[in-house]
């Protein structure tokens, strides 16, 4: 078997607000617009898909969309400049050896921006 990639699909309440957040603010390239679904390329591996025909919802502990970058502070600042203030500034998490922060996307999903410290 030869795998060619990954697309994780999530429900979307508003595809335009989702596009603004992921494409224009977080700068994930739009890979494919299928009308009811938009798929974004995550440079370094994988794709995120958001579909208006699926329920947007989050359980008590997930899902969490984690985006990896060495520029955690730069992403945080970009969000603040776009008028989106995460509830906490980036911080070290010694338990998991990461530097990160969380923000909610327009669909209510928890998005973590992080880098590994080890």
HELIX and SHEET records of a PDB file:
HELIX    1   1 UNK A   15  UNK A   19  1                                   5    
HELIX    2   2 UNK A   20  UNK A   25  3                                   6    
HELIX    3   3 UNK A   72  UNK A   81  1                                  10    
SHEET    1   A 4 UNK A   7  UNK A  11  0                                        
SHEET    2   A 4 UNK A  47  UNK A  51  1                                        
SHEET    3   A 4 UNK A  37  UNK A  41 -1                                        
SHEET    4   A 4 UNK A  30  UNK A  33 -1                                        
SHEET    1   B 4 UNK A  64  UNK A  68  0                                        
SHEET    2   B 4 UNK A 110  UNK A 116  1                                        
SHEET    3   B 4 UNK A  98  UNK A 104 -1                                        
SHEET    4   B 4 UNK A  91  UNK A  93 -1                                        
END                                                                             
